[in-house]
Amino acid sequence: MTAAWDQSPTRLLIGSLARVPFYPRFGAVISHRAAAWCWAHGLRPVALWLQASSIRSAGAEIHPAALLGPGFAIIHSVGIVIGHEVVAGRNLVVYQGVTLGHTGTGPGQPRIGDNVRIGAGAKVLGPVHIGDGAWIGANAVVLADVPAEAVATGIWRG
């Protein structure tokens, strides 16, 4: 067996692409996109079935009504929960154990800008706005707005 760096670039690309559909995180994103399409076109039972299958297969619960922009990526899908009114911009990256939703009291769910990264175990709760390019640290609890290009760690109350 040859080392990866000894293989041709074409062989590396083909080998990498052949494995992509088997990653749970890829399946979770594709399942959400299909469920979101079904939800938007009135096929709500099918959308909820796709959501349930994503929970079983990838460990990610992403509501079909969540609006997640292009470039949405999951790094380790287990434990991700994204609520039904979440709106996210382009290139959102979430790690394992992230919760995006509300506290259960009052209306509203997070609004997330472009190019945001949310670290492992982070919780973004309530009707907060996360600015473009912000980073949410691992295990942070965000309860207030985060400005653009900021880094939120610990319990973020603004």
Wavefront OBJ file of the C-alpha trace (Angstrom):
o trace
v 0.000 0.000 0.000
v 1.356 3.378 -0.942
v 1.167 6.427 1.289
v -1.378 9.107 0.409
v 1.328 11.558 -0.628
v 2.736 9.057 -3.122
v -0.538 8.748 -5.053
v -1.476 10.809 -8.052
v -3.763 13.820 -7.407
v -6.460 12.273 -9.590
v -6.447 9.058 -7.589
v -6.594 11.003 -4.329
v -9.554 13.048 -5.568
v -11.500 10.041 -6.792
v -10.781 8.121 -3.593
v -11.910 11.052 -1.456
v -15.094 11.648 -3.429
v -15.991 7.954 -3.303
v -16.073 8.097 0.512
v -18.041 11.366 0.887
v -21.583 9.887 0.663
v -20.824 7.568 3.580
v -19.995 10.306 6.083
v -22.919 10.870 8.488
v -22.373 14.630 8.399
v -22.805 14.639 4.621
v -25.968 12.572 4.944
v -27.348 14.955 7.559
v -26.855 17.972 5.298
v -28.340 16.231 2.243
v -31.245 14.913 4.311
v -31.938 18.422 5.614
v -31.857 19.901 2.103
v -34.352 17.284 0.895
v -36.565 17.752 3.973
v -36.483 21.545 3.573
v -37.586 21.206 -0.045
v -40.443 18.914 0.973
v -41.442 21.299 3.791
v -41.497 24.288 1.423
v -43.625 22.389 -1.101
v -46.274 21.232 1.382
v -45.001 17.670 1.820
v -44.709 18.017 5.583
v -45.102 14.323 6.546
v -42.295 13.405 4.128
v -40.142 16.237 5.491
v -40.640 15.071 9.076
v -39.888 11.482 8.048
v -36.605 12.636 6.460
v -35.787 14.562 9.634
v -36.448 11.468 11.746
v -34.258 9.323 9.493
v -31.458 11.872 9.829
v -31.737 11.679 13.604
v -31.440 7.887 13.478
v -28.623 7.702 10.954
v -26.509 10.777 11.728
v -27.551 11.887 15.202
v -28.439 15.362 13.945
v -31.878 16.878 14.494
v -32.345 19.705 12.007
v -35.912 20.915 11.588
v -37.018 21.059 7.947
v -38.233 24.655 8.369
v -34.752 25.895 9.368
v -33.301 28.113 6.649
v -29.618 27.239 6.297
v -27.681 29.029 3.570
v -25.327 27.502 1.018
v -22.060 26.183 2.340
v -23.638 24.790 5.535
v -21.226 22.218 6.955
v -21.272 19.842 9.892
v -18.104 18.591 11.544
v -19.176 15.470 13.501
v -22.955 15.268 13.314
v -23.809 13.684 16.662
v -25.876 15.802 19.018
v -26.662 18.711 16.692
v -30.085 20.295 17.250
v -31.313 23.141 15.036
v -34.751 24.625 15.684
v -37.550 25.373 13.262
v -37.153 29.159 12.937
v -33.366 29.355 12.714
v -32.087 31.417 9.790
v -28.416 31.119 8.870
v -26.363 32.778 6.159
v -23.643 31.353 3.956
v -20.855 29.057 5.129
v -22.113 28.188 8.609
v -19.905 25.525 10.204
v -21.138 23.672 13.292
v -19.336 21.092 15.395
v -20.760 18.231 17.479
v -23.247 18.890 20.235
v -24.365 22.333 19.012
v -27.865 23.549 19.859
v -29.434 26.417 17.913
v -32.877 27.178 19.247
v -34.839 29.039 21.834
v -35.273 28.656 25.544
v -38.927 27.740 25.332
v -40.176 31.071 26.649
v -41.139 33.705 24.134
v -40.830 33.839 20.383
v -37.778 33.839 18.228
v -34.817 31.755 17.307
v -31.257 32.698 16.372
v -30.381 34.627 13.226
v -26.889 33.764 12.091
v -24.787 35.780 9.641
v -22.344 34.611 6.974
v -19.069 32.764 7.654
v -19.869 31.845 11.264
v -18.270 28.941 13.152
v -19.933 27.424 16.183
v -17.725 25.250 18.392
v -18.469 21.881 19.969
v -21.138 21.863 22.641
v -22.134 25.504 22.133
v -25.703 26.601 22.793
v -27.186 29.620 20.991
v -30.546 30.278 22.635
v -33.304 32.779 22.053
v -33.898 35.507 19.488
v -30.249 36.535 19.175
v -28.301 37.732 16.152
v -24.827 36.363 15.417
v -22.878 38.782 13.205
v -20.919 37.904 10.068
v -17.596 36.174 10.666
v -18.229 35.555 14.369
v -16.821 32.549 16.180
v -18.703 30.880 19.022
v -16.307 28.996 21.285
v -16.707 25.419 22.446
v -19.289 25.000 25.225
v -20.284 28.670 25.044
v -23.824 29.645 25.970
v -24.964 32.612 23.876
v -27.904 34.549 25.314
v -27.333 37.951 23.650
v -26.337 39.330 20.262
v -22.762 38.731 19.080
v -21.251 41.468 16.884
v -19.574 40.728 13.551
v -16.042 39.300 13.705
v -16.320 38.730 17.484
v -15.366 35.646 19.464
v -17.956 34.591 22.045
v -16.854 32.262 24.852
v -18.248 31.249 28.213
v -21.705 32.553 29.008
v -22.171 35.389 26.523
v -24.606 38.022 27.748
v -23.355 40.813 25.524
l 1 2 3 4 5 6 7 8 9 10 11 12 13 14 15 16 17 18 19 20 21 22 23 24 25 26 27 28 29 30 31 32 33 34 35 36 37 38 39 40 41 42 43 44 45 46 47 48 49 50 51 52 53 54 55 56 57 58 59 60 61 62 63 64 65 66 67 68 69 70 71 72 73 74 75 76 77 78 79 80 81 82 83 84 85 86 87 88 89 90 91 92 93 94 95 96 97 98 99 100 101 102 103 104 105 106 107 108 109 110 111 112 113 114 115 116 117 118 119 120 121 122 123 124 125 126 127 128 129 130 131 132 133 134 135 136 137 138 139 140 141 142 143 144 145 146 147 148 149 150 151 152 153 154 155 156 157 158
